[in-house]
Amino acid sequence: MTVKNLVFSLAIILGLFLSNSAQADSIVIKAYKTAFPDAHPKCMNCHIASVPWEHPWNTYGQTVKKAINAAGVVDVPSGNDISKIVDVFKQVGKIEDFKDNAPKK
């Protein structure tokens, strides 16, 4: 295998991995926008940095993740069936409201 073929193969594998991660994120963001139409969510709303696959959840993200699990959402649904995640966001509330009510350290 040549270096060119190796680089091409790694690029394809990485692309497939990242596309699955981006898909899950886009569905969750779509659910957030459905729950709160005026909102402009970003990765950092739920993660401690803008690159979610490299950084853990922040307090809001942990709360949303626990609520999604409690609602029985096992897999990220297709873009057409996001109602359970929308309901979770409505239950947890907007990130702005959550920050205002979060315990101070």
TAJO-V363159 format. One record per run of one state. SS is the DSSP state (2 for helix, 1 for strand, 0 for the rest). FROM is the first residue (numbers start at 1). TO is the last residue. If there is no record, write none. Layout:
ss: (SS/SS)
from: (FROM/FROM)
to: (TO/TO)
This chain:
ss: (0/2/0/2/0/1/0/2/0/1/0/2/0/2/0/2/0)
from: (1/3/36/43/46/47/48/52/55/57/58/59/71/83/93/95/102)
to: (2/35/42/45/46/47/51/54/56/57/58/70/82/92/94/101/105)
